[in-house]
Amino acid sequence: MRLPAAWGRPRTVEEGGTEPARSPGLLRDPDFRRLFAATALGQLGDRTVFLAVPLVALIALDATASRSVR
């Protein structure tokens, strides 16, 4: 049985209620935050390089789009 929200949070099993205990969350774990940040920055770098390198090559070689298809 769940208590109304006005009465506070549901009680966990350890407290005699029916709700399972909740973990503090992944974002509170420093190792997970480090992994998440490294993965996000790596993907951002991959996408930047995927776009930037061909554009820099086109500019450096003074090529047009039609000449770069060959």
Phi and psi in degrees as GROMACS dihedral restraints (atoms count N, CA, C in turn):
[ dihedral_restraints ]
;  ai    aj    ak    al  type     phi  dphi    fc
    3     4     5     6     1   -94.1    20    10
    4     5     6     7     1   139.8    20    10
    6     7     8     9     1   -82.7    20    10
    7     8     9    10     1   150.1    20    10
    9    10    11    12     1   -59.5    20    10
   10    11    12    13     1   151.5    20    10
   12    13    14    15     1   -58.3    20    10
   13    14    15    16     1   -30.8    20    10
   15    16    17    18     1   -65.4    20    10
   16    17    18    19     1   -20.7    20    10
   18    19    20    21     1   -89.3    20    10
   19    20    21    22     1     1.0    20    10
   21    22    23    24     1   107.2    20    10
   22    23    24    25     1  -174.9    20    10
   24    25    26    27     1   -73.3    20    10
   25    26    27    28     1   155.5    20    10
   27    28    29    30     1   -63.9    20    10
   28    29    30    31     1   147.0    20    10
   30    31    32    33     1   -80.0    20    10
   31    32    33    34     1   142.7    20    10
   33    34    35    36     1   -78.6    20    10
   34    35    36    37     1   171.0    20    10
   36    37    38    39     1   -60.1    20    10
   37    38    39    40     1   -39.4    20    10
   39    40    41    42     1   -63.5    20    10
   40    41    42    43     1   -26.8    20    10
   42    43    44    45     1   -93.0    20    10
   43    44    45    46     1     5.7    20    10
   45    46    47    48     1    93.3    20    10
   46    47    48    49     1    10.5    20    10
   48    49    50    51     1  -101.6    20    10
   49    50    51    52     1  -163.9    20    10
   51    52    53    54     1  -112.6    20    10
   52    53    54    55     1    -6.6    20    10
   54    55    56    57     1   -83.6    20    10
   55    56    57    58     1   136.5    20    10
   57    58    59    60     1   -70.1    20    10
   58    59    60    61     1   152.7    20    10
   60    61    62    63     1   -66.0    20    10
   61    62    63    64     1   140.5    20    10
   63    64    65    66     1   -96.2    20    10
   64    65    66    67     1   141.3    20    10
   66    67    68    69     1   -77.9    20    10
   67    68    69    70     1   159.4    20    10
   69    70    71    72     1   -67.6    20    10
   70    71    72    73     1   -15.4    20    10
   72    73    74    75     1   108.6    20    10
   73    74    75    76     1   150.0    20    10
   75    76    77    78     1   -68.9    20    10
   76    77    78    79     1   -34.5    20    10
   78    79    80    81     1   -69.0    20    10
   79    80    81    82     1   -11.8    20    10
   81    82    83    84     1   -86.1    20    10
   82    83    84    85     1   -10.9    20    10
   84    85    86    87     1   -87.2    20    10
   85    86    87    88     1   118.4    20    10
   87    88    89    90     1   -62.1    20    10
   88    89    90    91     1   -35.0    20    10
   90    91    92    93     1   -65.4    20    10
   91    92    93    94     1   -41.5    20    10
   93    94    95    96     1   -66.7    20    10
   94    95    96    97     1   -41.1    20    10
   96    97    98    99     1   -60.7    20    10
   97    98    99   100     1   -41.0    20    10
   99   100   101   102     1   -64.0    20    10
  100   101   102   103     1   -44.0    20    10
  102   103   104   105     1   -63.3    20    10
  103   104   105   106     1   -44.5    20    10
  105   106   107   108     1   -62.0    20    10
  106   107   108   109     1   -45.7    20    10
  108   109   110   111     1   -65.1    20    10
  109   110   111   112     1   -42.1    20    10
  111   112   113   114     1   -65.3    20    10
  112   113   114   115     1   -40.5    20    10
  114   115   116   117     1   -65.6    20    10
  115   116   117   118     1   -44.1    20    10
  117   118   119   120     1   -64.0    20    10
  118   119   120   121     1   -44.5    20    10
  120   121   122   123     1   -66.8    20    10
  121   122   123   124     1   -36.7    20    10
  123   124   125   126     1   -63.9    20    10
  124   125   126   127     1   -42.4    20    10
  126   127   128   129     1   -67.1    20    10
  127   128   129   130     1   -39.0    20    10
  129   130   131   132     1   -62.0    20    10
  130   131   132   133     1   -42.9    20    10
  132   133   134   135     1   -63.3    20    10
  133   134   135   136     1   -42.4    20    10
  135   136   137   138     1   -59.5    20    10
  136   137   138   139     1   -45.2    20    10
  138   139   140   141     1   -69.0    20    10
  139   140   141   142     1   -35.7    20    10
  141   142   143   144     1   -65.5    20    10
  142   143   144   145     1   -46.3    20    10
  144   145   146   147     1   -64.9    20    10
  145   146   147   148     1   -38.7    20    10
  147   148   149   150     1   -59.3    20    10
  148   149   150   151     1   -34.4    20    10
  150   151   152   153     1   -91.7    20    10
  151   152   153   154     1   -41.5    20    10
  153   154   155   156     1   -73.5    20    10
  154   155   156   157     1   -40.9    20    10
  156   157   158   159     1   -62.1    20    10
  157   158   159   160     1   -47.4    20    10
  159   160   161   162     1   -63.1    20    10
  160   161   162   163     1   -36.9    20    10
  162   163   164   165     1   -66.2    20    10
  163   164   165   166     1   -42.4    20    10
  165   166   167   168     1   -64.1    20    10
  166   167   168   169     1   -39.3    20    10
  168   169   170   171     1   -64.2    20    10
  169   170   171   172     1   -42.0    20    10
  171   172   173   174     1   -62.2    20    10
  172   173   174   175     1   -41.8    20    10
  174   175   176   177     1   -69.6    20    10
  175   176   177   178     1   -44.5    20    10
  177   178   179   180     1   -66.0    20    10
  178   179   180   181     1   -36.1    20    10
  180   181   182   183     1   -89.1    20    10
  181   182   183   184     1    -1.6    20    10
  183   184   185   186     1    53.2    20    10
  184   185   186   187     1    46.1    20    10
  186   187   188   189     1   -99.8    20    10
  187   188   189   190     1   157.1    20    10
  189   190   191   192     1  -100.1    20    10
  190   191   192   193     1   170.6    20    10
  192   193   194   195     1   -64.1    20    10
  193   194   195   196     1   -38.0    20    10
  195   196   197   198     1   -68.5    20    10
  196   197   198   199     1   -30.8    20    10
  198   199   200   201     1   -78.5    20    10
  199   200   201   202     1   -20.3    20    10
  201   202   203   204     1   -86.4    20    10
  202   203   204   205     1    -8.6    20    10
  204   205   206   207     1   -76.6    20    10
  205   206   207   208     1   -29.3    20    10
